[in-house]
Amino acid sequence: MTKAEFIELMQEVGEYEEKTDAEKAIKAFTGAITKALVDKKSISLIGFGTFSTVEVAEKSGKVPGKNTTYTKPAHTAPKFKIGKTLKDVVANA
């Protein structure tokens, strides 16, 4: 699904009169989640899922097919854990 198709779906499901209103809602939602994750806060939407961050340790490995190694530095990564209600709805669709 493209962004334009998702905006149309959001307009339909959210009963927005204008596509621009649906797009503003999407931007607000994703912006708020991004800000919370940057601040290392967790967001729980009961039945939908939980957005959080995890600390990933430094990792080294070997490049396949070459005799070189790499080191990926430690970093913070976003994580999403699906909620039971969403999981059940998708499984039974």
C-alpha positions in Angstrom: 0.0 0.0 0.0 1.4 3.4 -0.9 1.3 6.5 1.3 -1.5 8.0 -0.9 -3.6 4.8 -0.6 -3.1 4.8 3.1 -4.2 8.4 3.4 -7.4 7.5 1.5 -8.0 4.5 3.8 -7.4 6.7 6.9 -9.9 9.3 5.4 -12.5 6.5 5.0 -11.9 4.8 8.4 -11.5 8.0 10.3 -14.5 9.6 8.5 -12.4 12.7 7.7 -14.0 15.1 5.2 -10.7 16.1 3.5 -7.7 14.0 2.7 -5.5 16.8 4.2 -7.2 16.2 7.6 -6.4 12.4 7.3 -2.8 13.3 6.4 -2.4 15.7 9.3 -3.7 12.9 11.7 -1.1 10.4 10.3 1.7 13.0 10.6 0.6 13.8 14.2 0.4 10.2 15.2 3.8 9.2 13.7 5.4 12.4 14.9 4.2 11.8 18.5 5.5 8.2 18.4 8.8 9.3 17.0 9.2 12.0 19.7 8.4 9.5 22.5 10.8 6.9 21.2 13.6 9.5 20.8 13.0 10.4 24.5 13.2 6.6 25.2 9.6 6.4 26.4 7.3 3.5 25.7 3.8 3.8 24.2 1.2 1.2 25.0 -2.0 1.1 22.9 -4.1 -1.6 24.5 -5.1 -4.2 22.0 -2.9 -2.8 19.3 0.6 -3.0 20.6 3.5 -1.4 22.3 6.2 0.9 20.8 9.5 1.0 22.7 13.2 1.2 22.3 15.9 -1.4 23.0 19.6 -1.0 23.5 21.6 -3.1 20.9 25.1 -4.1 21.9 28.1 -3.6 19.6 28.4 -6.4 17.1 31.2 -7.7 14.9 31.0 -10.0 12.0 32.5 -11.2 8.8 31.5 -10.0 5.4 30.2 -13.0 3.4 32.5 -14.0 0.5 35.3 -11.7 1.6 38.1 -11.9 4.2 37.1 -8.7 5.9 35.3 -8.0 9.2 33.1 -5.2 10.3 32.0 -3.7 13.7 28.5 -2.3 14.1 28.5 0.2 17.0 26.1 -0.1 19.9 22.8 1.8 19.3 19.2 2.3 20.3 16.7 0.6 18.0 12.9 1.0 17.8 10.8 -2.1 18.7 7.1 -2.9 18.2 5.3 -5.7 20.1 1.9 -6.6 18.6 -1.1 -6.7 20.9 -3.3 -9.7 21.3 -6.4 -8.2 19.8 -4.6 -7.0 16.7 -2.9 -10.4 16.4 -6.2 -12.3 16.6 -8.0 -10.0 14.1 -5.2 -10.4 11.5 -5.0 -14.2 12.1 -8.8 -14.6 11.6 -9.0 -12.3 8.5 
